[in-house]
């Protein structure tokens, strides 16, 4: 029987192994987005780069909904598998997949019909808006494909097949990277070619993930209408908060994009490059929040308060060190980055300014990621939703408005930074307070979970599969832990 390995041993090593392995799949998708921008910049039109920036903001919003739906599927399926209820897992997977398709289809239709209005809302005008719309009219209808692909990828992780889940994402990234230059340059399709390549990449991810779920793990079954109705409540109990949490960030990005758009397309083109460069450069920080979840969860379940607190502290150290090193690298390579994306004038100055003065402040976004992971794994997922939405609204709108009013486009950037600093510090303070005050009982049966109505016995599930792993017994969590062992062996 697998043991909860994170309750002993060096915490920093656990953080490094979990984060580095989780970074691979995430970085693949971010790198492809950056390649899209690079290829289109080679066409020598600033409007194209700006259009991709606007389109990316809208696309980020739609796919964030898919991430929330995938969290729900992974959570309910992993719980059933942990309890060795295979048929129940199959039933929940089928119901969750249907819900994912239904919701994503609805969102896809609404967004497609409103593309001109949404682009106007984020500040796109003229030919730039037309180019962005041409990209979105191709990409947005494929939303159900990528949402279902992400959901099935979550199912693969739930059964302990993180390798195949990662390979599906890597394969999609490879397809996109290969097809981009073909459609953009060889076929002369420009931004529409980039969109078509992205759609085909999404199809690839879905095919690989679906084959793994249906054929390799044989988790497919047909549900009755009555079973589907019964499964709506437990799935949406997780999907609702998860979607709210995930759409907060693109909403905040949209607010910043709208503010920058007032200063012209060149600035928007520069901001678009920054927006795609940040996830690639700081991909490990994006992975950190999910990677430390099992570490926090297992030590919480083992009633080791000091190790939970130490995990939070060491994760913050890790984040600070990584962001500092990467910021220095970005600073040294700022001229190459600007030249590589063929930026000139205002756009080039914006990227220079960001890399010289502002990239280091991403550490505060990173520590808020860490705090959110702690909230999820200590039975307070609503805190995570509250902080994400708060940062996207109260932590963005007033600061960006004041900064832009007094100091122009650079004031907009500083306004976003100030909001990140405040919410990052506040989030970490609340996380430490929660660790100190949360009630721990043997076997992870925490009264705080019950107060929130999140006890497993009540039929409600938590907002992430890692929270469930903290509460399940060693036998119930063996699948996930065995997979962690495999990932660590490969990483070392």
N, C-alpha and C positions, 0 to 999 in steps of 0.2 A: 504494500500500500504506500502511495506517495505521501511524503511528509511536507508540512508547511515550511519550506526551506528559508523563507525570508525572516523568520522569527529569530534566526541566529546568523552569525557571520557578519562580515563587513558591509555596512549599509551603503557606503559609497560605491563599492564594487557591484552590489545588486542594482543600484541606480544606473551605473554605467552600462552594464550588460543589458538590462531591460530597455533602456533608452536607445542604445545604439542599434539593437535589432529592430525596434519599432520604427526607427527613422527611415529604414530602407524603402518600405512601401510608400510612405508619405512623401519622401523626397522625389520619388519617380514621377508622381503626378505634378508636383510643383515645378520640376525641371522642364517638363513638357510645356507647361504654360509659359515658362521663360523662353523656351525655344520658339514658341509661336510668336512672341514679341520680337525675338531676334530676327527671325526670318522675314517678318513683315517690315521691320525697320530697314532691311536691306533694299526694299523697294523705293526708299528715299522719300516717303511721304509722311510728314508729321501727323497728318490727319488720320492715317491708318493706325499709328500707335495710340493716338488719343481715342479712336473708335474702339480699339481692343480694350482700352482702359475702362471705358463706359460699359462695354458689353461684359467685361469680366466682373464688374460690380453687380450687374443683374444676374449673371450666371452663378456667382458665388452665393447670392441669396437663394436661388432655387435649389442648388445642390446642398445647401445647409439644411434644408427641409429633409432631403434624402438622408443626410447623416443622422438626424433625429429619429427617422423611421428605422434606420439600420440599428441604432442603439436599442430600440424597443424589441426588434426581432432577436437580436443577440441575447438580450437579457432574459426574455421569457423562455427561449429555447435552451439556453445554458442552464437555467434553473431546473427545467424538466429533465435534462440529461444528467445533471448532478444528482437528481433524485432517482435516476435509473428508470424513468418513465418514458420509454422510447416512443410509444404510440402517442403519448401526450405531446412529446417534443415535435413529432411529425405533424400533428394536428395544429399546434401553435405556429409552426413554421409556415404551413399552408395558409392559415388565416392571416398571419402577419404579412406574408407576401402579397396576398390579395389586397389587404388594406394599403400596403405600400404602393401598389399599382393604381388603386383607385384615387388615393390622395395625390399622387404625383401627376396622374392624368388631369385631375381637376386643376391643380396648380399650373400645369403646362398650358392648358387651354386659356385660363385667365390671364396668365402672363403674356402669352402669344398675342391675345387680342389687345392687350394694353401696352405693347412694346413701345410705340411712339410716345405715349404719355409717361411711361416709366423713364425713358431716356430723357425726356424733357425735365422730369422731376430731378434727375441727378445732374442736369446742366448741359446735356448734349444739344447742339444746335447745328443747323445747316448741313453741309455735306458730311461732316463728322457723324452726325446723328443718323444720316442715311446709311453710311457704311456700318455703323454699329448695329442698326436694325437688320441689315442684310445678314450679318453674322448671327444675330439672335433668332431670326426667323428660321434658320437652319438648325441651330443648336437646341433651342428651348423645347421643340416638339420631341426631342430625344430624351427628355428628362425622365420619363418612366423607365427607360432602359438603364440609365446609370443608377437610379434609385433602387431598382430591383437588384442590379449587380452589387451595389453596396450592401444591401440587406442580405443577399446570399453569401457575400464575403463575411458578414458578421456571423452567419450560421456556420460557416466553415471554422471560424475561430472558436465558436461555441463548442464544437465537437473536438477541438484540440488540433485542427489542421490549419494552423497559422501559416505554414509554409505555402500551401496551395492558395490561401487567401492573398498572401503577399505576391505570389507568382501571377495571379490574375491581374493585380494592379500593375505589376512590372510589365506584363505582356501588353496591356493597354497603352502604357507609356511608350513602349517600343514601337507599337503600330503607329501611334501618333507621330513619333519622331521620324519614322521612315516616310510616312505619307505626306507630312507637311511640305517638304521641299518639292515633292512630286506635284501635288495639287497647286501649290502657290507659284512655283517657278516653271516647271516643265509644262503644265497645262494652262498656266497663265490665269489662274482663277483668283489670285489675291486673297482677300480676307474671307471670301466664300469658300475657297479651297481649304483654308485653315479650319473653318467650321465643319466642313465635310469630313476632314481627317479626324477631328475630335469625335464626331458621331460614330465613325467606323471603329475608333478606339474603344468607345463605350460598348459597342456591340461585342467586341473581342472580350472585354472584361466580363460581360454578362455570360457569354458562351462558356468561358472557362469556369467561372464560379458555379453556373448552373449544372455543368457536367459533374463537378465535384460533389454537389449536394444530391443530385438525382442518381447518378450512377455509382460513384465511388462510395458514398456514405448511405445511399438508399434512404433518404429522408423525405421522399415525395409521397404524398397521399392525397386523396380527394376528401374534402370535408362536406358535410351536409349543411344546409342553410341554417339549421338550428345551432350547430356547432360554431359556425361562423359568428352568429349573433352573440353567443355566449363568450366568445373570445374578444369581442370588440372592447369591452371595458378594461380587462387587464392590459391589453396592448396599448390602448390610448392613455391609460394611467401613466405609462412611461413615455410614450411618443409625444404626448402633449407638452410636458415640461422640457423634454429633450429638444423638440423643435423650437420652442421659445428661446431656449438657451443658445442654440446654434445660429438662429437668424439675427441675434443681437449684433454680432460682429459685422456682418455685411450691411446692416442698417447704419451702424456707425461709420463704416467705410463710405457708404453712399452719401452721408452728410458731409464728410470731408471732401469727397469728390465734387459735390455740388458747390462747395465753397471755393475750391480751387478752379472750377470751371469758369468762374467769374473773371479770371485773369487771363483766359485764352487757351487755345488748344495746345500751344507749345508747353505750357505748364502741365496740362493734363497728360501729355505724352510723357513728360518726365516723371510725373506721379505714377503713371501706369507702369513704367519700368521699375520704380521703387516698389510698387505693390506686388510685382512678380519676383523681385529680387529678394525681398524680406523672407518669404517662406522657404526659399532655397537656402539662403545663408543661415537662417535660424531654424531650419527644419528639425533639428534635434530638440529645440525648446518646445516646438509644437508637439513632438512625440513624448516629451518628458511628462506632461500631465497625465497621459494615459499609462505611461510605463510605471510610474510610482504608485498607481492605484493598488495593484496586488500587494505591494510592500506595506503600504499603510493598512490595507484591509486585513492582511494576515496578522500583523502585530496588534491591530485593534481587536481582532477575534481572540488573540492569545492574551489579552489584557495587559500587554506590555506598553504602558503609557509612555515611558521614557523613550522607547524605540520609535514609537509613533512620532513623538516630538522631535527626536533626532533625525528621523527621515525627512520631516518637513524642513528642518534646518539645513541638512546636507543637500537637499534638492535645491534650496535657495542658493547655497554656495556654488553648486554645480552650474546653475543657471547664470549666476553672476560671472563666474570665470569664463564660461563658454561665450557669452555675449561680449565680454571684454576682448577676448582673443579675436573673435570674428570681426568685431568693430574695427580693430587695428588693421586686420587684413583688408577690409573694405576701404578703409581710409587710404592705405598704401596703393590699392588698385583702382582708385576712383577715376583716374584719367583713362585707364584701359576700359573701364565699364562704360563711360560716356562715349568713347570712340567706337566701342564695339556695337553699341546700339544706335550709332549715327545720330546722336543728339546734338542740337545746336541751340544757341541763343538761350532763351528763358528755360527751356527744358533741361539743358545741360547744366545751367546754374543751379536749378532746383536739386538735381541729383547730387551735384558737388556739395551743396550746402547740407543736404541730408547726411551724406556719408562723412562729412567733416565734423558735424556738430550733434546730430540727432540719433544716429543708429545705436549708440551706446545706451540710450534710454529704453530700448526694447527690453532691457532687463526687468523693468517694472511690469510690462505685459507678461513676461515669463513667470514672475513670482505670483501674479494673479492666476495664471494657469495652474501653478502648484497649489495655491490655496483652494481653487475650485476642485481639484482632484481630492484634496483632503475633505472638503465638504461632502462630496459624493460618497466617499468611503467611510465617513463617520456618521452617516444617516441623515445628512442635511442637504440633499440635492437641491432643495428650494433656495438655499443660500447661493449656490452656483448660478441659478437662473437670475436671482435678484442682482448679483454683482455684474453679470454679463449685460443684462438689460440696463442697469444703472450706468455702467461705463459707456454704453452706446448712446445714452440719452443725456443724463445729468453730467456725465464725465466727458461729453463731447460737444454738445450744442452750445452751451454758454461760453466755454473756453475758446472754441473755434470762432464763434461770432465776435467775441471781444478781441481775440488775437488778430483776426482778419480786419476788423474795423480800425485798429490802431497801427498795425504793423504789416498789413498787406498779406500776400501769399505766404510769406515766411511766418507771419503771426498765426496763420491757420495751422501750420505744422507744429508750432510751439504750443498752441492751444490743445491739440491732440495729445502732445507729450505731457502737459500739465495734468490733464485728466487721467492719463495712464499712471502717472506717479501717485496721485491721490488715491485712486482705486486700488492700485497695487499694494500700497502701504496699508490701507484700510483692510483689504482682503486678507493679507498675511496676519495682521493683528487679530482679526476675528478668528482666523484658523487656529492660531495659538491659544486663544481663549477657549475655543471649542475643545481642543485637545486637553486642556487643563480641567475643564468642567464636565466633559461628557462622562456618563456613568458606564463603567465597564463591569460586566459580569462574566463568569466562566462560559466558554464556548461561544463567545461573541454575541450572547443574547442580551443586547443592550436595551435598556429601558427607553433610551432616546429614540430608537427605531420604532418602538411600540407607540410612543407619544405622537410620532409623526404619522401613524397609521401605515407604517411600512414593514411591519412584521411579515415574514414569509408565510406564517401560518394563517394570516388574514386573507391571503389570496392576492394581495397587492405585491408588485415587484418594484425594485429600486430602479433608479435611473441609469445604472450601468451594471454590467456583468461583474465587474470587480467588487462592487459592494456586496453582491450575493456571495461571492467567493469568501468574503470575510465572515459571513454568517453560516454558511454551510459547514457541515462536519468535514473532517479530512477525507472521508470516503466520497462525499458528494463532490468535492473539489478536485478529485484526483486527475480528471481529464485535463483540466487547465494547467495543473502543476506539472504533469508529465510533459506537456508541451513546453512549458517554461524551461524544464531540464534540457530538452532537445535544443531549444534556441540558445541556451547558455553554452552548451557544448560546442555549437557551431561558431558562436561568437568568440570563444576562447581557443 
